[in-house]
Amino acid sequence: MEKIERKSMAKYIVSYLNYVDDNIDTADDKFIANHLIKIGFFQHERMIHLIVTVTYAVIDLLAFFLGSVFNNIFVIIFGYMIMCFLIPYIYHYFLLENCVQKMYRQYDLMNNK
């Protein structure tokens, strides 16, 4: 059985982008078709993270609003706890967004060679 390694999505997508950059000049139709499949996977990942990020942001804003309206320190503390999750989600979402846009440019380069 194959050993499972823990890799983060950020490492995976960056290593894939570097792999495509290294092989972009020799890309054939099969390579381009595989790249389109990967773009679809990463677009799906990006959409899921957008939904999660927006949900956390709405909960965070709601917690701060309700905490200040009802003058409840526990709700405000909850808002700060949610913010601890929100910041990494925002970072990861923007990484996915920028990488998918780079994949679009790679695809254009492969088709225009």
C-alpha positions as CSV (number, residue, x, y, z in Angstrom):
1,M,0.0,0.0,0.0
2,E,1.2,3.5,-0.8
3,K,2.4,5.7,2.0
4,I,0.2,8.8,2.5
5,E,2.1,12.1,2.9
6,R,0.6,15.2,4.4
7,K,0.9,18.0,1.9
8,S,-0.9,21.3,2.1
9,M,-3.0,22.6,-0.8
10,A,-0.7,25.6,-1.1
11,K,2.4,23.4,-1.6
12,Y,0.5,21.2,-4.0
13,I,-0.7,24.0,-6.2
14,V,2.7,25.8,-6.2
15,S,4.6,22.6,-7.1
16,Y,2.1,22.0,-9.9
17,L,2.5,25.5,-11.3
18,N,6.3,25.1,-11.3
19,Y,5.9,21.7,-13.0
20,V,3.8,23.3,-15.7
21,D,6.2,26.2,-16.1
22,D,9.1,23.8,-16.6
23,N,7.2,21.8,-19.2
24,I,5.2,24.5,-21.0
25,D,7.4,24.5,-24.1
26,T,7.0,20.8,-24.7
27,A,3.2,20.7,-24.0
28,D,1.3,18.4,-26.2
29,D,-2.5,17.9,-26.5
30,K,-2.6,15.4,-23.6
31,F,-0.6,17.8,-21.4
32,I,-3.0,20.6,-22.2
33,A,-6.1,18.5,-21.6
34,N,-4.7,17.4,-18.2
35,H,-4.0,21.1,-17.4
36,L,-7.6,22.0,-18.2
37,I,-8.8,19.2,-15.8
38,K,-6.5,20.6,-13.0
39,I,-7.8,24.1,-13.7
40,G,-11.3,22.7,-13.1
41,F,-10.2,21.1,-9.8
42,F,-8.6,24.2,-8.5
43,Q,-11.6,26.4,-9.6
44,H,-13.8,24.1,-7.5
45,E,-11.4,24.4,-4.6
46,R,-11.4,28.2,-5.0
47,M,-15.2,28.3,-5.0
48,I,-15.5,26.3,-1.8
49,H,-13.0,28.5,-0.1
50,L,-14.8,31.6,-1.3
51,I,-18.0,30.3,0.3
52,V,-16.3,29.4,3.5
53,T,-14.4,32.7,3.7
54,V,-17.6,34.8,3.1
55,T,-19.5,32.7,5.7
56,Y,-16.8,33.3,8.3
57,A,-16.7,37.1,7.4
58,V,-20.5,37.4,7.8
59,I,-20.4,35.5,11.1
60,D,-17.5,37.7,12.3
61,L,-19.3,41.0,11.3
62,L,-22.5,39.8,12.9
63,A,-20.6,38.9,16.2
64,F,-19.0,42.3,16.4
65,F,-22.3,44.0,15.6
66,L,-24.3,42.1,18.1
67,G,-21.6,42.3,20.7
68,S,-21.5,46.1,20.4
69,V,-25.3,46.5,20.3
70,F,-26.0,44.3,23.3
71,N,-22.7,45.4,25.0
72,N,-21.7,41.7,25.5
73,I,-18.0,41.1,25.8
74,F,-18.4,37.3,25.2
75,V,-19.9,37.8,21.7
76,I,-17.1,40.2,20.9
77,I,-14.5,37.7,22.1
78,F,-16.3,35.1,19.9
79,G,-15.8,37.6,17.0
80,Y,-12.1,37.7,17.6
81,M,-12.0,33.9,17.8
82,I,-13.7,33.7,14.4
83,M,-11.2,36.3,13.1
84,C,-8.4,33.9,13.9
85,F,-9.9,31.5,11.4
86,L,-10.9,34.2,8.9
87,I,-7.4,35.6,8.3
88,P,-5.8,32.3,7.2
89,Y,-8.9,31.6,5.0
90,I,-8.5,35.0,3.3
91,Y,-4.8,34.3,2.7
92,H,-5.5,30.8,1.3
93,Y,-8.3,32.1,-0.9
94,F,-6.1,34.8,-2.5
95,L,-3.4,32.2,-3.0
96,L,-5.9,30.0,-4.9
97,E,-7.3,32.9,-6.8
98,N,-3.8,34.1,-8.0
99,C,-2.7,30.5,-8.8
100,V,-5.8,29.8,-10.9
101,Q,-5.3,33.1,-12.8
102,K,-1.7,32.0,-13.5
103,M,-3.0,28.7,-14.8
104,Y,-5.2,30.6,-17.2
105,R,-2.1,32.4,-18.5
106,Q,-0.2,29.1,-18.7
107,Y,-3.0,27.6,-20.8
108,D,-2.9,30.6,-23.1
109,L,0.8,30.2,-23.6
110,M,0.4,26.5,-24.4
111,N,-2.2,27.3,-27.0
112,N,-0.3,30.2,-28.6
113,K,3.0,28.4,-29.2
